[in-house]
Amino acid sequence: MNFKETLDERISQAEGVLKKYLPEEEGFSQKVREAMNYSVTAGGKRLRPVLMRESFLLFGGEGELVEPFMAALEMIHNYSLVHDDLPAMDNDEYRRGLRTTWKVYGEGMAVLAGDGLLNLAYETAFRALDEAQDTAALQRAASALKVLGHKAGIYGMIGGQCADLEAESKAHVTEEELLFIHENKTAALIQAAMMIGAILAGAGKQAVDAMERAAYLIGIAFQIQDDILDVTSSPEVLGKPVGSDERNHKLTYVTLHGIEDSEKEVKRMSTEAIGILKSFAQRNEFLEELVLALISREK
């Protein structure tokens, strides 16, 4: 297996799935649809939909039941980025080498674009009910919808964003608070991806719980690596401004533990995550390589 070629193929597949569910740019709401599509199609690793499909395949999943969830999760991820970039949040003007949505369409339209993507995500996920071929598939889709809502909401990503925003005004943030932020702001959607993939394929509770743990480790390691790159990389390589954590006075794992210990923790977590993925009856070697590549990425 050529990892790079396989990855490009999987990303292309995810792009194709996503584009099927994006809105037509027409009517009196054309501008917000343009802003939504701009934010989603401006690049990105498509990490979450690819992880979802590969988790689905790991447990023998077949058919297209997973596709609406792939698109929905990527919409949720992108809506969060649109809002994160706003002046009231991180105040970033570039992402993926392009101007952020609010810089192109204005703050108000960017807020609406994020809202539009979030609502469209759930409309899209519900379309999985139409793909279900029997009662068992309907039950799996319903379980997946519960995970999607939980991990994207106040008990997941939004809860992490809330803690992250409040942490900016605190004189001291504990490591426990920082890990809560990472677990929910970053890892929650990765957990959603891998858990939903497993659920839709018919995996049992024990396996789904194991995937949740693996995704937690992947998400935390991914965020720590992101914090490392914010210190060590450049805008040309990263495709967005560096040093934003320091400018916004954000506590990160790197500021707490330094570069060297942070890199060790990334390695420890990735090793445990890969061990979990290797523990199942079937293997998905591409998924294992993908996890390692994501965690050790340079951009």
Buried (B, 14 or more C-beta within 10 A) or exposed (E): EEEEEBBEEBBEBBBEBBEEBBBEBEEEEEBBBBBBBBBBEBEBBBBBBBBBBBBBBBBEBEEEBBBBBBBBBBBBBBBBBBBBBBEEBBBBEBBBEBBBBBBBBEEEBBBBBBBBBBEBBBEBBEBBBEBBEEEEBBEBBEBBBEBBBBBBBEEBBBBBBBBBBEBEEEEEBEEEBBBBBBBBBBBBBBBBBBBBBBBBBBBEEEBBEBBBBBBBBBBBBBBBBBBBBBBEBEEEEBBBBBEEBEEEEBBBBBBBBEEEEBBEBBEEBBEBBBEBBEEBEEEBEBBBBBBBEBBEEEE
